[in-house]
Amino acid sequence: MLSWWRALRVLAVTNILLWLAVLNFGPVSGAHGELQLVLSGVYVLVCAYRSVLPRVDLERLVVVDTHLSSIFLGRTAATVAEICFALQLGLLVHQLGVHASLPWVQKAAWAVPVFMIVAQGFCWHSVLTLNHITQAVESSLWAAGFSWIAILLGVVALNSSGWIHALAIFGILASISFVAYVLRVDVPMYWRRYQHGRAHGLAYMPLHQGARDAWQRRVPSGSWAAWKADALWLTPYFSFGVWVSIAMVCVPGA
């Protein structure tokens, strides 16, 4: 457990340094690049915060019992960061649609962040009520958003060449991999937890009570058994997810 947490903290520092390197030396071009840089900066900082003070929302699980580990506070920061990341994805697809001269792809690209923004509502419902079924819905919406990305990038790939074509193909493969991961790992995990809660008579909280509970209650644990299931998604989230966010800053503007 301590080794994993140490690795997360190293990732946090490394990712901030990578973002600063792009800020000072990277090929950030035009308004698109500057907007991507700001959105990525928010995502990188929030992921660093969540890496230093990891938590599992519904279980109220934390490593360090401090007010900064508040489930409510952490979820609020994560919501802002994930919306920024979703906007980055939409902006990226829009950029590639402009480069490929595909106006309808440019318009359709803005449906991408809609999936992720709607997902935040389901996530908050699960955090406040302790109902894992809406967390499964949240993950499914992210999978749907990335499926839409793969479709749009497929159109871009068929109507482009050179680096645009190569980037579209890479995006398709990455999106399909993410969807497969979510459907194979995340959704089944939340479904099992939902079934376990029902089997053991878990009482769901009303929203106002859940908000108070999320603000105040924390269950500190240094046991790997308590963390290992969620480490499967936390680790790539704070590594590959951040690297993708930073990489999107470097895509040439339209």
Secondary structure, DSSP 8 states (H G I E B T S, - for coil): -HHHHHHHHHHHHHHHHHHHHHHHHS---HHHHHHHHHHHHHHHHHHHHHHHS-EETTTTEESS-SGGG-HHHHHHHHHHHHHHHHHHHHHHHHHHHHHTT-HHHHHHGGGHHHHHHHHHHHHHHHHHH--HHHHHHHHHHHHHHHHHHHHHHHHHHHT--HHHHHHHHHHHHHHHHHHHHIIIIIHHHHHHHHHHHHHTT-----HHHHHHHHHH--EE---HHHHHHHHHHHHHHHTHHHHHHHHHHTS---
